[in-house]
Amino acid sequence: MSRATLESYYAAFNAGDAAGMLACLTDDIEHRVNEGAIRRGKELFAEFCSHMGVSYRERLADMVIFVNEDATRGAAEFVVHGEYLKTDPGLPEARCQRYVLPAGAFFDLRDGKIARVTTFYNLNDWVAQVSA
């Protein structure tokens, strides 16, 4: 069940379906973003998705998903193919630059839903790509 949850979560991501992503989460989701603050709860996750949808257009490819035997933990590795659409405060100016960035995520899973997602990528690599 939890592997299917992660597959649904990423299918929703690639479809730009924030509601579909939210449906895969527990109400008390803990969202840990690379180089960012911890967000707790679906409302803050939804706000993050809204911001990302304005500033970035991303599609994840080469997805590999792992889930432990008791389906309480998971991980995913993928490549982000993106376009930087609107300047994010503290980051380089957006000019619709394209980027390709290896990334990964780790999950706590509970009752068939995602209770924690921690995302990792190389921010210096991304900055170099959008600054070129």
VMD Tcl script that builds the backbone (N, CA, C; Angstrom):
set m [mol new atoms 396]
animate dup $m
set s [atomselect $m all]
$s set {name element resname resid chain x y z} {
  {N N MET 1 A 0.820 -1.201 0.000}
  {CA C MET 1 A 0.000 0.000 0.000}
  {C C MET 1 A 0.859 1.258 0.000}
  {N N SER 2 A 1.885 1.316 0.825}
  {CA C SER 2 A 2.675 2.540 0.915}
  {C C SER 2 A 3.511 2.795 -0.331}
  {N N ARG 3 A 3.952 1.737 -1.008}
  {CA C ARG 3 A 4.647 1.936 -2.284}
  {C C ARG 3 A 3.696 2.604 -3.274}
  {N N ALA 4 A 2.467 2.133 -3.299}
  {CA C ALA 4 A 1.460 2.726 -4.181}
  {C C ALA 4 A 1.206 4.184 -3.798}
  {N N THR 5 A 1.257 4.486 -2.501}
  {CA C THR 5 A 1.082 5.866 -2.045}
  {C C THR 5 A 2.185 6.753 -2.601}
  {N N LEU 6 A 3.428 6.277 -2.525}
  {CA C LEU 6 A 4.542 7.075 -3.054}
  {C C LEU 6 A 4.418 7.228 -4.570}
  {N N GLU 7 A 4.018 6.172 -5.254}
  {CA C GLU 7 A 3.822 6.262 -6.705}
  {C C GLU 7 A 2.719 7.274 -7.033}
  {N N SER 8 A 1.626 7.249 -6.267}
  {CA C SER 8 A 0.533 8.209 -6.479}
  {C C SER 8 A 0.979 9.637 -6.196}
  {N N TYR 9 A 1.765 9.807 -5.132}
  {CA C TYR 9 A 2.286 11.125 -4.761}
  {C C TYR 9 A 3.100 11.721 -5.910}
  {N N TYR 10 A 4.002 10.927 -6.469}
  {CA C TYR 10 A 4.844 11.443 -7.540}
  {C C TYR 10 A 4.091 11.572 -8.861}
  {N N ALA 11 A 3.119 10.729 -9.110}
  {CA C ALA 11 A 2.282 10.899 -10.306}
  {C C ALA 11 A 1.519 12.217 -10.208}
  {N N ALA 12 A 1.001 12.520 -9.012}
  {CA C ALA 12 A 0.308 13.795 -8.811}
  {C C ALA 12 A 1.273 14.965 -8.990}
  {N N PHE 13 A 2.499 14.838 -8.467}
  {CA C PHE 13 A 3.502 15.892 -8.637}
  {C C PHE 13 A 3.711 16.169 -10.126}
  {N N ASN 14 A 3.956 15.113 -10.895}
  {CA C ASN 14 A 4.232 15.296 -12.319}
  {C C ASN 14 A 3.029 15.836 -13.082}
  {N N ALA 15 A 1.830 15.613 -12.564}
  {CA C ALA 15 A 0.613 16.131 -13.193}
  {C C ALA 15 A 0.288 17.552 -12.731}
  {N N GLY 16 A 1.078 18.097 -11.787}
  {CA C GLY 16 A 0.786 19.424 -11.248}
  {C C GLY 16 A -0.473 19.421 -10.399}
  {N N ASP 17 A -0.777 18.284 -9.795}
  {CA C ASP 17 A -2.003 18.072 -9.037}
  {C C ASP 17 A -1.718 18.151 -7.537}
  {N N ALA 18 A -1.721 19.365 -6.982}
  {CA C ALA 18 A -1.427 19.547 -5.561}
  {C C ALA 18 A -2.452 18.825 -4.691}
  {N N ALA 19 A -3.712 18.831 -5.079}
  {CA C ALA 19 A -4.745 18.139 -4.297}
  {C C ALA 19 A -4.458 16.638 -4.256}
  {N N GLY 20 A -3.995 16.096 -5.358}
  {CA C GLY 20 A -3.637 14.679 -5.391}
  {C C GLY 20 A -2.464 14.373 -4.476}
  {N N MET 21 A -1.503 15.282 -4.413}
  {CA C MET 21 A -0.375 15.116 -3.496}
  {C C MET 21 A -0.867 15.165 -2.053}
  {N N LEU 22 A -1.709 16.155 -1.740}
  {CA C LEU 22 A -2.232 16.310 -0.384}
  {C C LEU 22 A -3.009 15.075 0.060}
  {N N ALA 23 A -3.691 14.421 -0.857}
  {CA C ALA 23 A -4.466 13.222 -0.522}
  {C C ALA 23 A -3.574 12.076 -0.052}
  {N N CYS 24 A -2.298 12.124 -0.373}
  {CA C CYS 24 A -1.348 11.073 0.008}
  {C C CYS 24 A -0.723 11.318 1.374}
  {N N LEU 25 A -1.041 12.448 2.015}
  {CA C LEU 25 A -0.380 12.865 3.246}
  {C C LEU 25 A -1.257 12.674 4.473}
  {N N THR 26 A -0.605 12.440 5.616}
  {CA C THR 26 A -1.317 12.495 6.891}
  {C C THR 26 A -1.615 13.955 7.208}
  {N N ASP 27 A -2.588 14.203 8.058}
  {CA C ASP 27 A -2.922 15.583 8.437}
  {C C ASP 27 A -1.760 16.289 9.124}
  {N N ASP 28 A -0.937 15.514 9.848}
  {CA C ASP 28 A 0.188 16.099 10.585}
  {C C ASP 28 A 1.518 15.943 9.843}
  {N N ILE 29 A 1.459 15.942 8.518}
  {CA C ILE 29 A 2.660 15.779 7.686}
  {C C ILE 29 A 3.786 16.692 8.166}
  {N N GLU 30 A 4.985 16.143 8.188}
  {CA C GLU 30 A 6.180 16.938 8.479}
  {C C GLU 30 A 6.963 17.026 7.177}
  {N N HIS 31 A 7.093 18.239 6.655}
  {CA C HIS 31 A 7.736 18.487 5.361}
  {C C HIS 31 A 9.074 19.176 5.603}
  {N N ARG 32 A 10.136 18.449 5.314}
  {CA C ARG 32 A 11.491 18.972 5.498}
  {C C ARG 32 A 12.113 19.180 4.118}
  {N N VAL 33 A 12.316 20.437 3.786}
  {CA C VAL 33 A 12.837 20.784 2.470}
  {C C VAL 33 A 14.324 21.091 2.571}
  {N N ASN 34 A 15.075 20.676 1.569}
  {CA C ASN 34 A 16.498 20.981 1.484}
  {C C ASN 34 A 16.716 22.483 1.699}
  {N N GLU 35 A 17.572 22.840 2.649}
  {CA C GLU 35 A 17.930 24.245 2.910}
  {C C GLU 35 A 16.755 25.094 3.362}
  {N N GLY 36 A 15.698 24.491 3.915}
  {CA C GLY 36 A 14.540 25.283 4.303}
  {C C GLY 36 A 14.018 24.896 5.668}
  {N N ALA 37 A 13.006 25.614 6.092}
  {CA C ALA 37 A 12.383 25.362 7.391}
  {C C ALA 37 A 11.508 24.113 7.330}
  {N N ILE 38 A 11.230 23.548 8.485}
  {CA C ILE 38 A 10.316 22.411 8.586}
  {C C ILE 38 A 8.899 22.954 8.581}
  {N N ARG 39 A 8.061 22.373 7.732}
  {CA C ARG 39 A 6.655 22.748 7.688}
  {C C ARG 39 A 5.854 21.587 8.275}
  {N N ARG 40 A 4.907 21.904 9.123}
  {CA C ARG 40 A 4.075 20.861 9.737}
  {C C ARG 40 A 2.611 21.102 9.400}
  {N N GLY 41 A 1.959 20.083 8.888}
  {CA C GLY 41 A 0.541 20.137 8.567}
  {C C GLY 41 A 0.274 20.352 7.092}
  {N N LYS 42 A -0.900 19.910 6.678}
  {CA C LYS 42 A -1.283 19.993 5.257}
  {C C LYS 42 A -1.407 21.426 4.757}
  {N N GLU 43 A -1.843 22.344 5.622}
  {CA C GLU 43 A -2.018 23.728 5.180}
  {C C GLU 43 A -0.698 24.337 4.725}
  {N N LEU 44 A 0.364 24.151 5.511}
  {CA C LEU 44 A 1.676 24.689 5.122}
  {C C LEU 44 A 2.229 23.960 3.903}
  {N N PHE 45 A 1.958 22.661 3.796}
  {CA C PHE 45 A 2.383 21.924 2.610}
  {C C PHE 45 A 1.680 22.475 1.368}
  {N N ALA 46 A 0.392 22.747 1.481}
  {CA C ALA 46 A -0.372 23.298 0.362}
  {C C ALA 46 A 0.164 24.672 -0.045}
  {N N GLU 47 A 0.514 25.506 0.945}
  {CA C GLU 47 A 1.102 26.821 0.645}
  {C C GLU 47 A 2.415 26.662 -0.109}
  {N N PHE 48 A 3.243 25.699 0.317}
  {CA C PHE 48 A 4.506 25.428 -0.367}
  {C C PHE 48 A 4.248 25.018 -1.814}
  {N N CYS 49 A 3.295 24.121 -2.030}
  {CA C CYS 49 A 2.976 23.674 -3.386}
  {C C CYS 49 A 2.517 24.836 -4.257}
  {N N SER 50 A 1.715 25.723 -3.683}
  {CA C SER 50 A 1.228 26.886 -4.423}
  {C C SER 50 A 2.388 27.775 -4.852}
  {N N HIS 51 A 3.306 28.033 -3.932}
  {CA C HIS 51 A 4.487 28.845 -4.243}
  {C C HIS 51 A 5.330 28.175 -5.331}
  {N N MET 52 A 5.571 26.893 -5.173}
  {CA C MET 52 A 6.399 26.164 -6.149}
  {C C MET 52 A 5.755 26.198 -7.535}
  {N N GLY 53 A 4.438 26.102 -7.588}
  {CA C GLY 53 A 3.743 26.097 -8.865}
  {C C GLY 53 A 3.859 27.409 -9.624}
  {N N VAL 54 A 4.106 28.486 -8.909}
  {CA C VAL 54 A 4.278 29.800 -9.535}
  {C C VAL 54 A 5.731 30.013 -9.949}
  {N N SER 55 A 6.664 29.571 -9.120}
  {CA C SER 55 A 8.085 29.872 -9.343}
  {C C SER 55 A 8.804 28.841 -10.216}
  {N N TYR 56 A 8.294 27.625 -10.259}
  {CA C TYR 56 A 8.996 26.537 -10.949}
  {C C TYR 56 A 8.010 25.670 -11.725}
  {N N ARG 57 A 8.478 25.123 -12.833}
  {CA C ARG 57 A 7.749 24.069 -13.531}
  {C C ARG 57 A 8.703 22.875 -13.543}
  {N N GLU 58 A 8.304 21.788 -12.893}
  {CA C GLU 58 A 9.207 20.649 -12.757}
  {C C GLU 58 A 8.509 19.348 -13.118}
  {N N ARG 59 A 9.316 18.450 -13.686}
  {CA C ARG 59 A 8.880 17.094 -13.989}
  {C C ARG 59 A 9.966 16.160 -13.479}
  {N N LEU 60 A 9.575 15.113 -12.794}
  {CA C LEU 60 A 10.531 14.159 -12.244}
  {C C LEU 60 A 10.626 12.952 -13.170}
  {N N ALA 61 A 11.854 12.513 -13.428}
  {CA C ALA 61 A 12.088 11.375 -14.324}
  {C C ALA 61 A 13.058 10.402 -13.666}
  {N N ASP 62 A 13.198 9.248 -14.286}
  {CA C ASP 62 A 14.122 8.209 -13.809}
  {C C ASP 62 A 13.862 7.874 -12.342}
  {N N MET 63 A 12.590 7.760 -11.984}
  {CA C MET 63 A 12.146 7.534 -10.605}
  {C C MET 63 A 12.438 6.099 -10.167}
  {N N VAL 64 A 13.051 5.986 -8.997}
  {CA C VAL 64 A 13.231 4.695 -8.330}
  {C C VAL 64 A 12.700 4.863 -6.913}
  {N N ILE 65 A 11.787 3.988 -6.516}
  {CA C ILE 65 A 11.159 4.067 -5.192}
  {C C ILE 65 A 11.525 2.828 -4.390}
  {N N PHE 66 A 11.866 3.047 -3.129}
  {CA C PHE 66 A 12.206 1.972 -2.199}
  {C C PHE 66 A 11.263 2.066 -0.994}
  {N N VAL 67 A 10.825 0.915 -0.484}
  {CA C VAL 67 A 10.012 0.869 0.729}
  {C C VAL 67 A 10.516 -0.287 1.581}
  {N N ASN 68 A 10.646 -0.075 2.892}
  {CA C ASN 68 A 11.122 -1.155 3.760}
  {C C ASN 68 A 10.041 -2.226 3.920}
  {N N GLU 69 A 10.417 -3.339 4.539}
  {CA C GLU 69 A 9.528 -4.501 4.610}
  {C C GLU 69 A 8.219 -4.232 5.334}
  {N N ASP 70 A 8.248 -3.431 6.382}
  {CA C ASP 70 A 7.003 -3.181 7.107}
  {C C ASP 70 A 6.283 -1.916 6.633}
  {N N ALA 71 A 6.740 -1.350 5.528}
  {CA C ALA 71 A 6.098 -0.193 4.882}
  {C C ALA 71 A 5.941 1.006 5.819}
  {N N THR 72 A 6.954 1.234 6.659}
  {CA C THR 72 A 6.945 2.403 7.535}
  {C C THR 72 A 7.939 3.471 7.091}
  {N N ARG 73 A 8.842 3.096 6.202}
  {CA C ARG 73 A 9.852 4.040 5.693}
  {C C ARG 73 A 9.971 3.842 4.188}
  {N N GLY 74 A 10.317 4.926 3.508}
  {CA C GLY 74 A 10.502 4.843 2.070}
  {C C GLY 74 A 11.533 5.850 1.613}
  {N N ALA 75 A 11.943 5.690 0.370}
  {CA C ALA 75 A 12.890 6.618 -0.241}
  {C C ALA 75 A 12.626 6.639 -1.739}
  {N N ALA 76 A 13.029 7.721 -2.367}
  {CA C ALA 76 A 12.909 7.839 -3.815}
  {C C ALA 76 A 14.124 8.588 -4.338}
  {N N GLU 77 A 14.586 8.159 -5.498}
  {CA C GLU 77 A 15.662 8.855 -6.197}
  {C C GLU 77 A 15.139 9.175 -7.583}
  {N N PHE 78 A 15.473 10.380 -8.069}
  {CA C PHE 78 A 14.926 10.825 -9.346}
  {C C PHE 78 A 15.769 11.971 -9.892}
  {N N VAL 79 A 15.447 12.384 -11.105}
  {CA C VAL 79 A 16.089 13.537 -11.730}
  {C C VAL 79 A 15.007 14.577 -11.995}
  {N N VAL 80 A 15.254 15.795 -11.512}
  {CA C VAL 80 A 14.319 16.905 -11.697}
  {C C VAL 80 A 14.674 17.613 -13.002}
  {N N HIS 81 A 13.699 17.731 -13.880}
  {CA C HIS 81 A 13.835 18.513 -15.107}
  {C C HIS 81 A 12.936 19.725 -14.896}
  {N N GLY 82 A 13.558 20.899 -14.761}
  {CA C GLY 82 A 12.762 22.051 -14.379}
  {C C GLY 82 A 13.023 23.297 -15.173}
  {N N GLU 83 A 12.150 24.258 -14.924}
  {CA C GLU 83 A 12.265 25.594 -15.489}
  {C C GLU 83 A 11.974 26.580 -14.355}
  {N N TYR 84 A 12.859 27.543 -14.190}
  {CA C TYR 84 A 12.777 28.545 -13.127}
  {C C TYR 84 A 11.988 29.734 -13.673}
  {N N LEU 85 A 10.745 29.921 -13.229}
  {CA C LEU 85 A 9.807 30.854 -13.837}
  {C C LEU 85 A 9.737 32.222 -13.167}
  {N N LYS 86 A 9.789 32.244 -11.834}
  {CA C LYS 86 A 9.621 33.494 -11.093}
  {C C LYS 86 A 10.643 33.523 -9.967}
  {N N THR 87 A 11.343 34.651 -9.824}
  {CA C THR 87 A 12.425 34.764 -8.848}
  {C C THR 87 A 11.943 34.447 -7.444}
  {N N ASP 88 A 12.677 33.542 -6.809}
  {CA C ASP 88 A 12.446 33.183 -5.413}
  {C C ASP 88 A 13.354 34.081 -4.578}
  {N N PRO 89 A 12.835 34.708 -3.520}
  {CA C PRO 89 A 13.660 35.605 -2.703}
  {C C PRO 89 A 14.946 34.922 -2.224}
  {N N GLY 90 A 16.065 35.636 -2.383}
  {CA C GLY 90 A 17.358 35.126 -1.945}
  {C C GLY 90 A 18.044 34.224 -2.955}
  {N N LEU 91 A 17.410 33.988 -4.091}
  {CA C LEU 91 A 17.978 33.132 -5.132}
  {C C LEU 91 A 18.215 33.964 -6.389}
  {N N PRO 92 A 18.954 33.424 -7.363}
  {CA C PRO 92 A 19.209 34.188 -8.589}
  {C C PRO 92 A 17.911 34.600 -9.286}
  {N N GLU 93 A 18.027 35.609 -10.126}
  {CA C GLU 93 A 16.873 36.090 -10.879}
  {C C GLU 93 A 16.382 35.023 -11.851}
  {N N ALA 94 A 15.067 34.851 -11.906}
  {CA C ALA 94 A 14.467 33.879 -12.823}
  {C C ALA 94 A 14.310 34.497 -14.207}
  {N N ARG 95 A 14.729 33.737 -15.214}
  {CA C ARG 95 A 14.589 34.126 -16.612}
  {C C ARG 95 A 14.170 32.910 -17.440}
  {N N CYS 96 A 13.329 32.069 -16.849}
  {CA C CYS 96 A 12.878 30.827 -17.494}
  {C C CYS 96 A 14.037 29.882 -17.809}
  {N N GLN 97 A 15.079 29.906 -16.946}
  {CA C GLN 97 A 16.205 29.008 -17.120}
  {C C GLN 97 A 15.767 27.556 -16.894}
  {N N ARG 98 A 16.344 26.662 -17.669}
  {CA C ARG 98 A 16.083 25.231 -17.503}
  {C C ARG 98 A 17.210 24.609 -16.679}
  {N N TYR 99 A 16.877 23.559 -15.947}
  {CA C TYR 99 A 17.865 22.847 -15.133}
  {C C TYR 99 A 17.524 21.370 -15.074}
  {N N VAL 100 A 18.553 20.578 -14.845}
  {CA C VAL 100 A 18.428 19.133 -14.656}
  {C C VAL 100 A 19.215 18.814 -13.398}
  {N N LEU 101 A 18.538 18.256 -12.397}
  {CA C LEU 101 A 19.126 18.144 -11.072}
  {C C LEU 101 A 18.799 16.794 -10.432}
  {N N PRO 102 A 19.813 15.989 -10.121}
  {CA C PRO 102 A 19.546 14.765 -9.362}
  {C C PRO 102 A 19.025 15.130 -7.975}
  {N N ALA 103 A 18.073 14.349 -7.473}
  {CA C ALA 103 A 17.489 14.629 -6.161}
  {C C ALA 103 A 16.975 13.332 -5.540}
  {N N GLY 104 A 16.569 13.451 -4.284}
  {CA C GLY 104 A 16.012 12.297 -3.594}
  {C C GLY 104 A 15.128 12.750 -2.454}
  {N N ALA 105 A 14.383 11.805 -1.917}
  {CA C ALA 105 A 13.500 12.093 -0.787}
  {C C ALA 105 A 13.419 10.865 0.108}
  {N N PHE 106 A 13.188 11.133 1.385}
  {CA C PHE 106 A 13.007 10.084 2.385}
  {C C PHE 106 A 11.655 10.286 3.039}
  {N N PHE 107 A 11.006 9.187 3.408}
  {CA C PHE 107 A 9.637 9.235 3.906}
  {C C PHE 107 A 9.458 8.411 5.168}
  {N N ASP 108 A 8.609 8.910 6.055}
  {CA C ASP 108 A 7.983 8.099 7.101}
  {C C ASP 108 A 6.584 7.825 6.579}
  {N N LEU 109 A 6.149 6.575 6.708}
  {CA C LEU 109 A 4.836 6.169 6.223}
  {C C LEU 109 A 4.013 5.640 7.385}
  {N N ARG 110 A 2.745 6.036 7.415}
  {CA C ARG 110 A 1.864 5.607 8.507}
  {C C ARG 110 A 0.455 5.406 7.959}
  {N N ASP 111 A -0.086 4.235 8.208}
  {CA C ASP 111 A -1.452 3.916 7.772}
  {C C ASP 111 A -1.658 4.176 6.285}
  {N N GLY 112 A -0.640 3.835 5.480}
  {CA C GLY 112 A -0.753 3.978 4.036}
  {C C GLY 112 A -0.607 5.390 3.516}
  {N N LYS 113 A -0.187 6.317 4.380}
  {CA C LYS 113 A -0.003 7.710 3.949}
  {C C LYS 113 A 1.393 8.194 4.329}
  {N N ILE 114 A 1.771 9.306 3.756}
  {CA C ILE 114 A 3.080 9.913 4.012}
  {C C ILE 114 A 2.964 10.805 5.242}
  {N N ALA 115 A 3.781 10.499 6.278}
  {CA C ALA 115 A 3.775 11.281 7.511}
  {C C ALA 115 A 4.954 12.255 7.568}
  {N N ARG 116 A 6.006 11.966 6.806}
  {CA C ARG 116 A 7.166 12.867 6.715}
  {C C ARG 116 A 7.777 12.708 5.344}
  {N N VAL 117 A 8.147 13.831 4.744}
  {CA C VAL 117 A 8.945 13.809 3.523}
  {C C VAL 117 A 10.110 14.773 3.719}
  {N N THR 118 A 11.317 14.269 3.462}
  {CA C THR 118 A 12.539 15.063 3.545}
  {C C THR 118 A 13.187 15.023 2.166}
  {N N THR 119 A 13.345 16.178 1.560}
  {CA C THR 119 A 13.867 16.262 0.192}
  {C C THR 119 A 15.307 16.765 0.199}
  {N N PHE 120 A 16.132 16.157 -0.659}
  {CA C PHE 120 A 17.535 16.554 -0.780}
  {C C PHE 120 A 17.917 16.757 -2.242}
  {N N TYR 121 A 18.689 17.807 -2.480}
  {CA C TYR 121 A 19.299 18.078 -3.784}
  {C C TYR 121 A 20.486 18.990 -3.527}
  {N N ASN 122 A 21.311 19.178 -4.538}
  {CA C ASN 122 A 22.497 20.007 -4.398}
  {C C ASN 122 A 22.148 21.435 -4.815}
  {N N LEU 123 A 21.916 22.296 -3.825}
  {CA C LEU 123 A 21.521 23.677 -4.103}
  {C C LEU 123 A 22.600 24.419 -4.898}
  {N N ASN 124 A 23.871 24.177 -4.594}
  {CA C ASN 124 A 24.944 24.846 -5.345}
  {C C ASN 124 A 24.903 24.470 -6.828}
  {N N ASP 125 A 24.605 23.215 -7.125}
  {CA C ASP 125 A 24.472 22.764 -8.506}
  {C C ASP 125 A 23.318 23.510 -9.190}
  {N N TRP 126 A 22.178 23.597 -8.502}
  {CA C TRP 126 A 21.024 24.296 -9.077}
  {C C TRP 126 A 21.360 25.761 -9.327}
  {N N VAL 127 A 21.969 26.433 -8.344}
  {CA C VAL 127 A 22.325 27.843 -8.505}
  {C C VAL 127 A 23.271 28.028 -9.690}
  {N N ALA 128 A 24.254 27.154 -9.827}
  {CA C ALA 128 A 25.196 27.247 -10.946}
  {C C ALA 128 A 24.451 27.089 -12.289}
  {N N GLN 129 A 23.508 26.170 -12.343}
  {CA C GLN 129 A 22.769 25.952 -13.593}
  {C C GLN 129 A 21.905 27.153 -13.962}
  {N N VAL 130 A 21.215 27.750 -12.991}
  {CA C VAL 130 A 20.329 28.865 -13.331}
  {C C VAL 130 A 21.082 30.191 -13.440}
  {N N SER 131 A 22.339 30.208 -13.005}
  {CA C SER 131 A 23.152 31.436 -13.100}
  {C C SER 131 A 23.982 31.473 -14.370}
  {N N ALA 132 A 24.072 30.376 -15.077}
  {CA C ALA 132 A 24.929 30.304 -16.285}
  {C C ALA 132 A 24.347 31.129 -17.419}
}
mol reanalyze $m
mol bondsrecalc $m
mol representation Tube
mol addrep $m
